Amino acid sequence: MARTTHFAALALVAATLFYAQPTLASEGYDEAATKATTACDEIRYNLGLANKFKEQERQIGEDLRAAQEEAAALRLATASSETIERRAALAALAAIQETKATTMQTEATAAIAALRRGTVALLERVARTIELRRLKLISLTPGHASTTTNTDTQPQEDTITTTNTAALKFLKNEDNCTLEGQPSESKIKLSDIQPAKLYKIKLAPDTSFAQGKVTLKAASKGTPATSANACASHPGFAGQSDCTDTNYLGATGSIESYNDELTDVDLSTTTDKLGECKTTAAAAAWGKLSADYTAQEVCHALKAKRPPKPSMLGKSYEQLIEDNEVAALIELSLTGKHSQEGKDKDATKTLIKKGIGTTASDYATNFVKFITEKEHSFQIGDDKISGKLTEIAAGPKAAKLLAYMMGKSNQQCQIRLRANPEAGSKTDAADKAGEKKDRVNTGKHVYSSFQNQTKHEKGQGRKWDNNSFKDSSFLVNKKLDTSMAAAFTALPLQFFPSFKKTLLFDIF
């Protein structure tokens, strides 16, 4: 828990970093890395780079969620459509959007995993660097000695002990790497960190934080009992002294000098570009920073590409009417046949225009704005579901609404079958023949499960056939029943909380 909290604190600091004057970037680095020279600079830079990776991860997650929500909104629009052609067009767009969203999900999962590993590697290195700086001894200053007398009988009565407390200085005391510096005090700023330019990184070597060797030398004149007080003007530890007293304790204390100069580390096995990533295991010892492992994970994160966000509603009208895939799906939905292959562009345009409208304005109003801007309201028992279809699709009641629409469609079909039982037992050929007859009724209104038929009391959309009053909406609803079942089973996983947790959880 402490480790997680520590990482969370580092992430918060990373989001509030860094300002400096602009400078030219060295080859393989961005401007921020070019200015990094010490371990403090490395800490700031690594926090900033981790922040960039987190932002990319967030953007990919948002793009994926938007793609899935658009597919769900298209399914809802399909279910509420009032004409065969419009329903076929919406179903085609929904099917293509779902396929593209599924492909994006696979790519996004891999990219997010790589970005997350890079983020964790950087933050882990920052945390280890901070701890090692706390432990790094950089100087030893002698203090004054004192004499104590042991009055116990053990180990021996009247034993005299001369002690000296030396002042120790650690790296964190000498060079406190403040992360909350004011803009004028900091060299590294977030806007100068540009991951796309990187194929090198500056890191402190492990030897920078290895504990320095401490050397102590001492000599005594006279008896230990009087040596400590022989020279009152000098520390108990001293390299040399001009003290003329006969009794004197002299000593020297020293430690190796510290150097935290950063070294150039290639992020991949190639020195002049971002090539194949290294294969290095993480350091087993907690006191090792493992520069090569950090470089390896940063390399994988840099290679993670943000998948393009698919959007069928984002396509222009001109693009859609020339889309052969859309035309083929519309034709399959309307006729059960696929004859679009090899047809000219005019035939494709004509077929698609039947579904999405004959002008760009029609498409914008009846498709794009209908789904993304128009406010809808549905009453299901005591539950009122309102909002734009894109908002409803992103909410917890999308599945309920789609199931409700499917139920209404099934109910309407059952009413039709009870009214005309023989219609339900006709062969496919007979159904197609009947469907063909209905299509002769050009320009007449076709009822759907969701329309109020009171406005058509004079029989619009109906015709006499074999001395019986035939409603052409029967075949519409028969088709709708099948398409609704498919739409319901094709609901994106985004409606289930477990999916969001597995893909978009936060590492902190």
C-alpha positions, -999 to 999 in steps of 0.1 A, spaced: 0 0 0 28 24 8 45 17 -25 12 24 -44 7 57 -24 43 67 -32 37 61 -69 5 81 -68 23 110 -52 49 109 -79 23 109 -106 6 140 -91 39 158 -90 46 148 -126 14 166 -137 26 200 -123 62 201 -135 85 220 -154 94 253 -170 126 265 -188 140 286 -216 138 269 -250 170 253 -263 180 232 -293 175 195 -289 204 171 -294 200 142 -319 179 114 -303 166 137 -275 139 163 -271 146 197 -256 140 187 -221 164 157 -222 191 179 -237 191 201 -206 192 172 -181 226 168 -165 221 155 -129 201 129 -111 176 156 -101 171 165 -137 166 128 -145 139 125 -118 120 155 -133 124 142 -168 112 107 -160 82 120 -142 73 142 -172 78 113 -196 56 91 -174 30 118 -175 31 118 -213 26 80 -214 -4 83 -190 -20 110 -213 -16 88 -244 -31 59 -225 -61 80 -215 -66 92 -251 -66 57 -264 -92 46 -238 -114 75 -247 -112 68 -284 -121 31 -279 -150 40 -256 -163 65 -282 -161 40 -310 -180 14 -290 -206 39 -279 -212 50 -315 -218 14 -326 -243 10 -298 -260 43 -307 -263 31 -343 -280 -1 -330 -305 19 -310 -312 40 -341 -317 9 -362 -342 -5 -337 -362 28 -337 -361 33 -375 -395 36 -393 -387 25 -428 -371 -6 -443 -344 13 -463 -335 35 -434 -332 5 -411 -311 -14 -436 -287 16 -439 -284 21 -401 -279 -17 -396 -251 -16 -422 -233 13 -405 -237 -3 -371 -223 -36 -383 -192 -19 -399 -187 3 -368 -188 -27 -345 -163 -46 -366 -139 -16 -366 -144 -11 -329 -135 -47 -322 -103 -44 -343 -94 -12 -325 -100 -29 -291 -73 -55 -299 -48 -28 -310 -57 -5 -280 -52 -33 -255 -17 -39 -267 -8 -2 -269 -22 5 -234 -3 -24 -219 30 -12 -234 24 24 -223 16 12 -188 47 -9 -185 68 22 -196 50 43 -170 56 18 -142 93 14 -151 99 52 -151 81 57 -118 98 27 -102 132 42 -112 122 75 -97 111 59 -65 144 39 -62 165 70 -71 149 90 -43 155 62 -18 191 58 -29 197 95 -26 185 94 10 211 67 18 240 81 -2 268 93 22 288 122 6 309 136 35 321 128 70 331 158 93 349 150 126 334 162 158 349 168 193 358 137 213 347 131 248 358 107 276 335 86 296 343 64 327 328 30 333 319 27 369 306 -8 367 327 -38 375 322 -53 341 342 -56 319 366 -37 342 361 -10 368 373 25 359 376 17 322 381 49 302 364 52 267 372 80 243 344 85 217 339 109 188 307 116 170 314 125 134 288 146 114 275 127 84 261 144 54 239 126 29 231 135 -7 196 145 1 210 171 25 235 185 1 214 185 -30 177 183 -22 160 176 -55 129 197 -49 101 187 -73 79 217 -65 103 243 -78 91 276 -92 91 281 -130 123 302 -129 141 276 -108 135 245 -130 153 235 -162 129 207 -173 93 215 -184 66 192 -196 60 210 -229 96 203 -240 92 165 -235 83 151 -270 83 112 -270 82 111 -308 117 125 -310 134 100 -287 157 71 -294 180 79 -265 176 87 -228 198 102 -201 201 81 -170 224 80 -139 245 48 -138 241 24 -109 276 33 -97 264 68 -89 244 56 -60 267 28 -47 278 36 -11 311 54 -11 341 38 7 347 54 42 383 55 54 392 62 91 428 64 105 437 72 141 467 74 163 472 81 200 499 96 222 499 91 259 471 73 276 435 72 262 422 88 294 440 120 288 443 121 250 408 135 244 415 166 264 451 171 252 442 197 226 410 216 235 411 237 204 410 208 180 384 182 170 390 147 183 394 136 146 421 156 128 444 151 99 473 169 117 478 193 146 505 216 159 494 208 195 525 207 217 509 187 245 524 153 251 490 135 250 471 137 217 446 116 198 448 122 161 425 107 133 414 113 97 381 104 82 373 105 44 348 93 19 349 89 -19 336 118 -39 301 116 -55 294 121 -92 258 119 -105 265 130 -141 240 113 -164 251 90 -192 236 85 -227 216 53 -230 203 39 -263 166 30 -260 170 2 -285 196 -20 -300 201 6 -327 221 37 -319 208 61 -346 171 55 -345 144 37 -324 149 1 -336 144 -33 -320 139 -30 -282 164 -45 -258 157 -77 -239 167 -71 -203 154 -84 -170 145 -61 -142 172 -58 -115 167 -83 -87 184 -62 -61 164 -32 -48 194 -10 -48 200 -14 -85 184 10 -110 188 -12 -141 192 15 -168 189 -10 -196 156 -24 -183 142 11 -180 153 18 -216 137 -14 -228 103 -6 -213 104 30 -225 113 17 -260 81 -5 -260 60 24 -248 74 47 -276 66 20 -302 30 18 -290 8 34 -316 -25 52 -310 -50 32 -331 -71 54 -354 -106 60 -340 -132 45 -364 -164 66 -369 -190 58 -395 -209 89 -385 -177 109 -390 -176 100 -427 -189 126 -451 -220 119 -473 -198 118 -504 -176 91 -488 -206 70 -478 -224 69 -511 -193 55 -527 -187 28 -500 -191 -6 -516 -192 -24 -482 -221 -2 -471 -239 -9 -503 -234 -46 -501 -248 -48 -465 -278 -27 -474 -286 -49 -504 -282 -80 -483 -305 -66 -457 -332 -56 -482 -331 -86 -506 -310 -113 -491 -288 -112 -521 -254 -97 -529 -251 -85 -564 -231 -52 -558 -198 -68 -566 -185 -55 -599 -213 -29 -602 -205 7 -613 -204 36 -588 -237 50 -599 -255 18 -589 -238 19 -556 -247 55 -550 -283 48 -560 -287 20 -535 -271 38 -506 -291 70 -512 -323 50 -508 -312 44 -472 -294 75 -461 -311 101 -482 -306 118 -515 -287 148 -502 -260 155 -477 -285 177 -458 -309 147 -455 -281 125 -442 -269 151 -417 -304 157 -403 -319 122 -403 -287 102 -394 -259 122 -378 -280 148 -359 -307 122 -352 -281 101 -333 -257 127 -319 -279 158 -312 -316 150 -311 -331 145 -277 -352 113 -274 -375 100 -248 -387 65 -241 -411 54 -214 -406 18 -201 -431 13 -173 -421 37 -146 -387 42 -160 -382 72 -184 -351 70 -205 -342 104 -221 -312 119 -239 -293 117 -271 -288 82 -285 -251 85 -280 -256 94 -244 -281 66 -238 -258 41 -255 -230 51 -231 -253 47 -201 -265 18 -180 -299 16 -196 -289 10 -232 -294 -28 -230 -328 -23 -213 -340 0 -241 -328 -22 -269 -345 -52 -252 -377 -32 -248 -376 -23 -285 -371 -59 -295 -400 -69 -272 -423 -44 -288 -413 -57 -322 -420 -93 -312 -453 -83 -297 -464 -66 -329 -454 -97 -349 -474 -119 -327 -505 -97 -332 -500 -100 -369 -497 -137 -368 -528 -142 -347 -547 -120 -371 -535 -140 -401 -521 -174 -390 -516 -186 -426 -492 -158 -433 -467 -172 -408 -467 -206 -425 -460 -194 -460 -429 -207 -478 -400 -184 -483 -409 -181 -520 -444 -170 -511 -430 -145 -486 -407 -130 -512 -436 -128 -537 -457 -110 -511 -429 -87 -503 -425 -79 -540 -462 -71 -542 -458 -47 -512 -430 -29 -529 -454 -20 -557 -471 3 -533 -446 30 -539 -450 62 -520 -474 47 -495 -467 47 -458 -453 16 -443 -462 10 -406 -436 0 -381 -439 -13 -346 -432 21 -332 -456 43 -351 -490 57 -342 -513 44 -368 -542 67 -359 -531 92 -385 -537 67 -412 -572 56 -406 -580 57 -443 -558 27 -451 -526 44 -462 -499 17 -466 -525 -11 -470 -540 -28 -500 -566 -54 -508 -551 -88 -518 -573 -119 -525 -603 -102 -508 -584 -96 -476 -571 -64 -461 -533 -68 -461 -510 -46 -440 -475 -43 -455 -460 -36 -421 -462 -74 -414 -432 -81 -435 -415 -51 -421 -419 -64 -386 -409 -99 -396 -376 -85 -408 -374 -62 -378 -378 -92 -354 -347 -108 -369 -326 -77 -371 -335 -68 -335 -324 -101 -322 -291 -97 -340 -288 -61 -327 -294 -72 -291 -268 -100 -292 -243 -76 -307 -244 -51 -278 -208 -39 -271 -191 -51 -239 -189 -15 -228 -223 -19 -211 -208 -42 -185 -187 -27 -158 -163 -56 -158 -151 -47 -193 -142 -12 -183 -122 -25 -153 -102 -49 -173 -92 -24 -200 -93 11 -185 -82 6 -149 -59 31 -134 -24 19 -123 -24 42 -94 
